[in-house]
Amino acid sequence: MYDFCIVGGGIVGLATAMAVLETRPGARLVLVEKEDALGSHQTGHNSGVIHAGVYYAPGSLKATLCREGEVATKRFCTEHGIPFAVPGKLIVATDRMELDRLGALETNARKNGIALRRVDGGELRELEPGIVGLGALLVEASGIVDYGAVARAMGAVIAKQGGQIVRSARVDRIEERGDHVRVVAGGQAWEARHAIACAGLQADRLAAASGVDIDFRIVPFRGEYYAVRPEKRALVRRMIYPVPDPALPFLGIHLTPMIDGSLTVGPNAVLALAREGYEKLALDIADVASFARFPGFWRLIGRNLRSGLGEMKDSAFKASYLEKCHKYCPSLELDDLLPYRAGIRAQAVMRDGTMVHDFLFRKSGNVLHVCNAPSPAATSAIPIGRMIAGKFD
């Protein structure tokens, strides 16, 4: 009998397991992951940014966790020899409306205690000669890292603390057994006093299979990236972000120097037809049926039809995608954009069609389902794990 069973070897599940073992020395813990490697999905397919917390409402849980997570992630990387860099971020306004939004972002950031400064168009060109804009916010604390490497290091910490990690075991359901639970994966099963499900892209399915009455669905959004050709990798030194649309949970297409020395452009945010299909034309009928049968999906589409069609256009035509980049980086050309891996984001959508922008938990007896861990979950994973572990104090 284990004390805890964690389902999911993404960065949130791993951070939760670490937190459980840190606060309960000697606890018997097993983490079950369906893939043969840790961090195989959202953790290993993101942009690798260590966010500082500019975008989130002052005093909100997301703002607090991101600010704590930025510090904790850098500390963890330092302690475990994981390469990271802090090039900083420029959020660039290219028109008057974006300048107004930039002011709101600046107010948020200062209330959240984030160090930043405003730069005008002239200083922007001095800092980044390849970038144009009316002004920008310079956030020097923003960094880059390989979150796959972070996940692997977390796995090593869990093993060192006495936790067990089981790979290649897809959990089918979690059964309540009075004072304990039974976690079932095909012909395998584990009994524990408590279970925490951090199933990411499969969160709704696992919750429903475990008897939880869910009022949401996971709708997958595909984030498509391009790599800038090697000859132009020195185009920018910092991360370059557009000013985001406050009505959407996505940050827009940005330029990101990666920790391996490459430079990427992206992502967009287009509806994915497979939760874990990373190829361009990947299709999973069961995944499509899951959200197509859900009324909240159609309400979401109705409210965001125009922006959704725009994202589809960017996905289908590289020239349209490039046009978004030209707003702040006019020197990029079509031939500069090379194929790069895509990512898929798990977005929880409620029955009324609203996208869940905050954490969503569903608890049943001795089981806690983490149904939505919003961006920037990778940056905030360590304090998120502590928060989740604290729910069992």
ZIQUI-V747601 format. One record per backbone hydrogen bond with DSSP energy under -0.5 kcal/mol. NH is the residue of the N-H (numbers start at 1). CO is the residue of the C=O. Records with the same first field share a line. If there is no record, write none. Layout:
NH=CO  CO
//
This chain:
2=191
3=28
4=28
5=194
6=30
7=5  196
8=6  32
14=10
15=11
16=12
17=13
18=14
19=15
20=16
21=17
22=18
23=19
24=20
27=24
29=27
30=4
31=164
32=6
33=31  166
39=9
40=37
45=41  42
46=43
50=143
51=49
56=53
60=57
64=60
65=61
66=62
67=63
68=64
69=65
70=66
71=67
72=68
73=69
74=70
75=71
76=72
77=73
78=74
79=75
80=76
81=77  78
82=77
83=81
85=144
88=142
89=139
90=239
91=89  137
92=90  241
93=135
99=95
100=96
101=97
102=98
103=99
104=100
105=101
106=102
107=103
108=104
109=105
110=106
111=107
112=108
113=110
114=109
117=138
119=136
121=134
124=120
125=121
126=122
127=123
128=124
131=128
132=328
134=93
135=93
136=119
137=91
138=117
139=89  137
140=138
142=139
143=50
144=85
145=48
146=83
147=145
149=146
150=146
151=147
152=148
153=149
154=150
155=151
156=152
157=153
158=154
159=155
160=156
161=157
162=159
163=158
164=29
166=31
167=165
168=35
169=33
171=169
172=184
173=184
175=182
177=180
179=177
180=177
181=192
182=175
183=190
184=173  182
185=188
188=185
190=183
192=181
193=2
194=3
195=366
196=5
197=368
198=7  196
202=199
203=200
206=202
207=203
208=204
209=205
210=206
211=208
212=207
214=212
217=349
219=217  347
220=218
221=345
222=270
223=343
224=222
226=265
227=338
228=263
229=336
232=229
233=230
235=232
236=233
239=88
240=255
241=90  239
243=92
244=242
246=244
248=245
254=266
255=240
256=264
258=262
261=258
264=256
265=226
266=254
268=224
270=222
272=220
277=274
278=276
282=279
284=273
288=284
289=285
290=286
291=287
292=288
293=289
294=291
295=293
297=294
298=294
299=295
300=296
301=297
302=298
303=299
304=300
305=302
308=304
309=305
310=306
311=307
312=308
313=309
314=310
315=311
316=312
317=313
318=316
320=317
321=317
322=318
323=319
324=320  321
325=321
326=322
327=323  324
328=325
329=325
332=329
336=333
337=333  334
338=227  336
340=225
343=223
345=221
347=219  345
348=346
349=217
350=354
351=215
353=350
356=348
357=355
360=372
362=369
364=367
367=364
368=195
369=362  367
370=197  368
371=360  369
372=360
374=372
380=376
381=377  378
384=380
385=381
386=382
387=383
388=384
389=385
390=386
391=387  388
392=389
393=390
//
